[in-house]
Amino acid sequence: MSTAPVYVYGVVAAAPRGLGAAAARQPGIGGRPVRLVVSGGVGAVVSGVPDDAPGFGREALTAHSDVLEAVLADTTVLPMRFGVIMDGERALRDEFLAPHRAELLAQLDRLDGRVELTLRATYEEAPLLREIMAEEAEIAAFHATGRGTYLKQIRLGEMIAAAIDARRRRDAEEILARLTPLAEDVALGEPRHERMALSASFLIPREGMDAFDAAVDDVGRRQQRRMRLRYTGPLPPHSFVRLEAV
């Protein structure tokens, strides 16, 4: 049994055939071949660790994601966070797979046949400001008469920020009301900046993806020229893995 360190991508239900075809063809970090380490009905998707592992960067992160997406093409996977290294296959079995077997199997069962879809909705700046001026009479009046001093400029900025925040809450609720009934679970992220109305991940059964795609298209039509939508997936269910072990 190899005692060399192994890089761990994720966990799958062990199958007699080993890794699926897509994952078996996908090179891991540093071009290392990907393999399966099995213990008690669960398997860890691993590869060797490149010599420059402490310097993991963007290329390694891309390889990590590519391996997980290749595995997802064949089976359900519990993705590990980026950068997990174990001290060889024995340590992987004895310290992770065996002691957490029940938890891993329970999560694999809960997420079986599910994928993660993510949606980020960001306001277009110019239409957003025009909308605020058209709908908020107090802000429009203050803008017209109150631009003369520094303090008034600060106050105007505060009023606009409050109006954007109110729209963000309203619009996020409207989008979630359209999409949440089609999802089994939803994970909300913090907006990265003030013009981001929504950052959310949805847990979707594979057979429900077409309906969810259509609902996102509907949201896009409703928000056309007002928001930009960034819709990605299917992805491994990163946001919905709940394991003490990881």
C-alpha positions as CSV (number, residue, x, y, z in Angstrom):
1,M,0.0,0.0,0.0
2,S,1.4,3.4,-1.0
3,T,2.5,5.7,1.8
4,A,3.0,8.6,-0.5
5,P,0.7,11.6,0.2
6,V,-2.5,11.8,-1.8
7,Y,-4.6,14.7,-2.9
8,V,-8.4,14.1,-2.2
9,Y,-11.0,15.5,-4.6
10,G,-14.2,14.0,-3.3
11,V,-16.0,10.9,-2.1
12,V,-18.3,8.6,-4.0
13,A,-20.1,5.3,-3.4
14,A,-17.6,2.6,-4.2
15,A,-18.5,0.6,-7.3
16,P,-16.9,-2.7,-8.5
17,R,-16.0,-1.0,-11.8
18,G,-14.1,1.8,-10.1
19,L,-14.1,5.3,-11.5
20,G,-16.4,6.1,-14.4
21,A,-14.9,6.6,-17.9
22,A,-15.1,10.4,-17.7
23,A,-13.2,10.6,-14.4
24,A,-10.7,8.0,-15.4
25,R,-9.7,10.1,-18.5
26,Q,-9.5,13.4,-16.5
27,P,-6.0,14.3,-15.3
28,G,-5.7,15.6,-11.8
29,I,-3.6,18.4,-10.3
30,G,-0.2,18.5,-12.0
31,G,-1.3,16.1,-14.6
32,R,-1.3,13.2,-12.1
33,P,-3.7,10.3,-12.9
34,V,-6.9,10.0,-10.8
35,R,-7.8,6.8,-9.0
36,L,-10.1,5.5,-6.3
37,V,-9.2,4.5,-2.8
38,V,-12.0,2.3,-1.4
39,S,-13.0,1.4,2.2
40,G,-16.3,-0.1,3.4
41,G,-18.5,0.9,0.5
42,V,-17.2,4.4,0.0
43,G,-14.3,5.6,-2.2
44,A,-12.2,8.7,-2.2
45,V,-11.2,10.1,-5.6
46,V,-7.5,10.9,-5.3
47,S,-4.3,11.6,-7.2
48,G,-0.6,11.9,-6.4
49,V,0.6,15.2,-5.0
50,P,2.9,17.3,-7.2
51,D,6.2,18.3,-5.7
52,D,5.1,22.0,-5.7
53,A,1.9,21.3,-3.8
54,P,2.5,24.1,-1.2
55,G,2.2,26.5,-4.1
56,F,-1.2,25.4,-5.3
57,G,-2.7,28.2,-7.5
58,R,-5.3,28.9,-10.1
59,E,-4.2,26.0,-12.4
60,A,-4.5,23.5,-9.5
61,L,-7.9,24.9,-8.6
62,T,-9.1,24.5,-12.2
63,A,-7.9,20.9,-12.2
64,H,-9.6,20.2,-8.9
65,S,-12.9,21.5,-10.3
66,D,-12.4,19.6,-13.6
67,V,-11.9,16.3,-11.8
68,L,-15.1,16.8,-9.7
69,E,-17.2,17.7,-12.7
70,A,-15.9,14.6,-14.6
71,V,-16.8,12.4,-11.6
72,L,-20.2,14.1,-11.5
73,A,-20.8,13.0,-15.1
74,D,-20.8,9.4,-13.9
75,T,-22.1,9.4,-10.3
76,T,-23.0,11.4,-7.2
77,V,-19.9,13.0,-5.5
78,L,-19.3,14.7,-2.2
79,P,-16.8,17.4,-3.2
80,M,-14.0,18.1,-0.8
81,R,-12.7,21.6,-0.3
82,F,-9.7,22.6,-2.4
83,G,-6.3,21.6,-1.0
84,V,-7.0,18.5,1.1
85,I,-4.0,16.2,1.3
86,M,-3.7,13.0,3.3
87,D,-0.6,11.1,4.4
88,G,-1.0,8.2,2.1
89,E,-3.8,5.7,1.4
90,R,-3.6,4.0,4.8
91,A,-4.2,7.3,6.6
92,L,-7.0,8.1,4.1
93,R,-8.8,4.8,5.0
94,D,-8.0,4.7,8.7
95,E,-8.5,8.4,9.6
96,F,-11.2,9.5,7.2
97,L,-13.1,6.9,5.2
98,A,-13.5,4.2,7.9
99,P,-14.4,6.4,10.9
100,H,-16.8,8.6,8.9
101,R,-18.3,5.8,6.8
102,A,-21.9,6.1,8.1
103,E,-21.9,9.9,7.7
104,L,-20.4,9.7,4.2
105,L,-23.0,7.1,3.1
106,A,-25.8,9.1,4.6
107,Q,-24.7,12.2,2.6
108,L,-24.3,10.2,-0.6
109,D,-27.8,8.9,-0.2
110,R,-29.3,12.4,0.5
111,L,-27.5,13.9,-2.5
112,D,-27.9,11.0,-4.9
113,G,-29.0,12.2,-8.3
114,R,-28.8,15.9,-7.2
115,V,-26.7,18.7,-8.6
116,E,-26.0,22.2,-7.7
117,L,-27.0,25.2,-9.9
118,T,-25.9,28.7,-9.0
119,L,-27.4,32.0,-9.9
120,R,-26.0,35.5,-9.5
121,A,-28.2,38.5,-10.4
122,T,-26.4,41.9,-10.7
123,Y,-28.1,45.2,-11.5
124,E,-27.1,47.2,-14.6
125,E,-25.9,50.4,-13.0
126,A,-27.4,53.0,-15.4
127,P,-30.9,51.5,-15.5
128,L,-30.9,51.0,-11.8
129,L,-30.1,54.7,-11.1
130,R,-32.7,55.8,-13.7
131,E,-35.3,53.6,-11.9
132,I,-34.5,55.1,-8.5
133,M,-34.8,58.6,-9.8
134,A,-38.1,57.8,-11.5
135,E,-39.7,56.0,-8.6
136,E,-38.2,57.8,-5.6
137,A,-39.5,61.4,-5.6
138,E,-37.5,62.4,-2.5
139,I,-34.2,61.3,-4.0
140,A,-35.0,62.9,-7.3
141,A,-35.8,66.2,-5.7
142,F,-32.7,66.1,-3.5
143,H,-30.6,65.2,-6.5
144,A,-31.9,68.2,-8.3
145,T,-31.4,70.7,-5.5
146,G,-28.9,69.2,-3.1
147,R,-25.6,68.7,-5.0
148,G,-23.9,71.9,-3.8
149,T,-22.1,70.7,-0.7
150,Y,-20.0,67.8,0.3
151,L,-22.4,66.9,3.2
152,K,-25.3,67.0,0.8
153,Q,-23.4,64.7,-1.6
154,I,-22.9,62.2,1.3
155,R,-26.6,62.4,2.2
156,L,-27.6,61.8,-1.4
157,G,-25.3,58.7,-1.6
158,E,-26.8,57.4,1.6
159,M,-30.3,57.8,0.2
160,I,-29.4,56.0,-3.0
161,A,-27.7,53.2,-1.1
162,A,-30.8,52.7,1.0
163,A,-33.0,52.6,-2.1
164,I,-30.7,50.0,-3.7
165,D,-30.8,47.9,-0.6
166,A,-34.6,48.0,-0.5
167,R,-34.7,46.9,-4.2
168,R,-32.2,44.2,-3.6
169,R,-34.4,42.6,-0.9
170,R,-37.5,43.0,-2.9
171,D,-36.0,41.6,-6.1
172,A,-34.2,38.7,-4.3
173,E,-37.5,37.7,-2.7
174,E,-39.3,37.8,-6.1
175,I,-36.6,35.7,-7.8
176,L,-36.5,33.2,-5.0
177,A,-40.3,32.9,-5.0
178,R,-40.0,31.8,-8.6
179,L,-37.1,29.4,-8.2
180,T,-37.3,27.9,-4.7
181,P,-40.4,25.7,-5.3
182,L,-38.4,23.8,-7.9
183,A,-35.4,23.2,-5.6
184,E,-34.9,20.7,-2.8
185,D,-32.7,23.1,-0.9
186,V,-31.3,26.6,-1.3
187,A,-28.1,28.2,0.0
188,L,-27.8,32.0,0.0
189,G,-24.5,33.7,-0.4
190,E,-23.5,37.2,0.7
191,P,-23.7,39.8,-2.2
192,R,-20.2,40.7,-3.3
193,H,-21.1,44.3,-3.9
194,E,-24.0,46.7,-3.6
195,R,-25.3,46.0,-7.1
196,M,-25.6,42.2,-6.7
197,A,-29.2,41.5,-6.0
198,L,-28.9,37.8,-5.4
199,S,-26.2,35.1,-5.0
200,A,-27.8,31.7,-4.5
201,S,-27.1,28.0,-5.0
202,F,-29.9,25.5,-5.6
203,L,-30.0,21.7,-5.0
204,I,-31.8,20.2,-8.0
205,P,-32.7,16.6,-9.0
206,R,-31.2,15.9,-12.4
207,E,-34.7,15.2,-13.7
208,G,-35.8,18.7,-12.6
209,M,-33.0,20.6,-14.4
210,D,-35.1,21.4,-17.5
211,A,-37.9,22.9,-15.5
212,F,-35.4,24.9,-13.4
213,D,-33.6,26.1,-16.6
214,A,-37.0,27.3,-18.0
215,A,-37.7,29.2,-14.7
216,V,-34.3,30.9,-14.8
217,D,-35.0,31.9,-18.5
218,D,-38.3,33.4,-17.3
219,V,-36.5,35.4,-14.6
220,G,-34.1,36.6,-17.3
221,R,-36.9,37.8,-19.5
222,R,-38.5,39.7,-16.6
223,Q,-35.2,41.4,-15.6
224,Q,-34.0,42.0,-19.2
225,R,-32.0,45.2,-19.5
226,R,-32.3,45.6,-15.7
227,M,-30.0,42.8,-14.4
228,R,-27.3,40.5,-15.7
229,L,-27.8,36.9,-14.7
230,R,-24.9,34.5,-14.3
231,Y,-26.2,30.9,-14.2
232,T,-23.8,28.0,-13.8
233,G,-24.1,24.3,-13.5
234,P,-24.6,21.4,-13.1
235,L,-21.9,21.4,-10.4
236,P,-21.1,19.0,-7.6
237,P,-23.2,20.0,-4.6
238,H,-20.5,22.0,-2.7
239,S,-23.0,24.2,-0.9
240,F,-25.0,21.2,0.4
241,V,-22.4,18.8,1.8
242,R,-22.7,18.9,5.6
243,L,-20.0,16.7,7.0
244,E,-18.1,17.1,10.2
245,A,-15.3,15.3,8.6
246,V,-14.7,18.0,5.9
